[in-house]
Amino acid sequence: MEKELIVGVIAVIALFYVMIRLCIAIGRRLEKCRTELSNLREAICGKCGRSLAPDGDCHGCRADKLEIIISEIKEWRARADANPHVINWVALNDIFNRQGR
């Protein structure tokens, strides 16, 4: 009877030890995640200097690229309106190929 009680107490102590170690490991992982999240929140784009979104993608650079493409399309349309019989297929192809980048 005493032997079974001692084995039971040792098992409970071992279980508590494992649970404490698990809680410590989870706490460390949680702290790493918090640090990584704060680093992402404070991150800035190396290209434009704007703050990065939590996903790490610079929406400012993407918006700038779209503005450039839109201005090029407007310029191409203006040239096409000036000379309706001439279509600059090379310029048009270049503009649409840059959208995929």
C-alpha positions in Angstrom: 0.0 0.0 0.0 2.8 2.5 0.9 4.6 1.5 -2.3 1.6 2.3 -4.4 1.1 5.6 -2.7 4.8 6.5 -3.3 4.5 5.6 -6.9 1.3 7.6 -7.3 2.9 10.7 -5.6 6.0 10.3 -7.9 3.6 10.1 -10.9 1.8 13.2 -9.9 5.0 15.1 -9.3 6.3 14.0 -12.7 3.0 15.1 -14.3 3.3 18.5 -12.7 6.9 18.8 -13.8 5.9 18.0 -17.4 3.1 20.5 -17.2 5.3 23.3 -15.8 7.9 22.6 -18.6 5.2 22.8 -21.2 3.9 26.1 -19.8 7.4 27.5 -19.9 7.9 26.4 -23.5 4.5 27.9 -24.5 5.4 31.1 -22.7 8.7 31.4 -24.5 7.0 30.7 -27.9 4.3 33.3 -27.1 7.0 35.9 -26.2 8.8 35.2 -29.5 5.5 35.6 -31.4 4.8 38.9 -29.6 8.3 40.2 -30.4 8.0 39.2 -34.1 4.6 40.9 -34.3 6.0 44.1 -32.7 8.9 44.0 -35.2 6.5 43.6 -38.1 4.4 46.5 -36.8 7.6 48.7 -36.5 9.0 47.6 -39.9 9.5 50.0 -42.7 9.9 49.4 -46.4 13.5 49.8 -47.5 12.4 51.2 -50.8 9.9 53.9 -49.9 10.3 54.2 -46.1 6.6 53.7 -45.4 5.4 51.4 -42.6 4.8 47.8 -43.6 1.5 46.0 -43.2 1.4 43.1 -40.8 1.7 40.7 -43.7 5.0 42.3 -44.6 4.0 43.5 -48.0 4.5 47.2 -48.8 1.2 48.5 -50.1 2.7 51.9 -50.8 5.1 50.6 -53.3 2.4 48.5 -54.9 0.2 51.7 -55.1 3.1 53.6 -56.6 3.5 51.0 -59.3 -0.1 51.1 -60.1 0.0 54.9 -60.4 2.9 54.6 -62.8 1.1 52.1 -64.9 -2.1 54.2 -65.0 -0.1 57.3 -66.0 1.6 55.3 -68.8 -1.8 54.0 -70.0 -3.2 57.6 -70.0 -0.1 58.8 -72.0 -0.6 55.9 -74.5 -4.3 56.8 -74.8 -3.4 60.5 -75.4 -1.0 59.4 -78.2 -3.6 57.1 -79.7 -6.2 59.9 -79.6 -3.7 62.2 -81.4 -2.9 59.6 -84.1 -5.9 57.2 -84.2 -4.6 55.3 -87.2 -1.3 54.4 -85.4 -1.3 51.8 -82.6 1.9 51.3 -80.7 1.6 47.6 -80.0 5.1 47.4 -78.5 4.3 50.1 -75.9 1.0 48.5 -75.1 2.6 45.1 -74.7 5.3 46.6 -72.5 2.7 48.2 -70.2 0.7 45.0 -69.7 3.8 42.9 -69.2 4.8 45.2 -66.3 1.5 44.6 -64.6 2.5 41.0 -63.9 5.7 42.0 -62.0 
